[in-house]
Amino acid sequence: MPIASYAIHHRTKSEDGALLPIGSRAEVLAALEVCNTAPDQPGGNVLYGPGLQVHLLPGEDPIRQMSLLITEQDIAWEVISRMRHQFGWRFTDLETGDSW
């Protein structure tokens, strides 16, 4: 059972307020692989990492938003912090609406 849920998206929006793409599916998968986060099977839409899961929309390319589920808080935050700083992504708490 997830401890917390977040949306991951680009830090800025387009002029019309739409979400800018985070990147192509291949770029996002390669980026997350550096964080030890990857699907358990080729073409999978759920990526597993230390204490977390990242869910992609099936077939979406480029990726505009991902869902992050924290499953083990003690180890997930280091990975999330790395993602945030390395890629400049914004995380929005789905329960409170707070973004960082």
Buried (B, 14 or more C-beta within 10 A) or exposed (E): EEEBBBBBBBEEEEEEEEBEBBBEBEBBBEBBEEBEBBBEEEEEBEBBBBBBBBBBEEEBBEBBBBBBBBBEEEEBBEBBEEBBEEBEBBBBEBEEEEEE
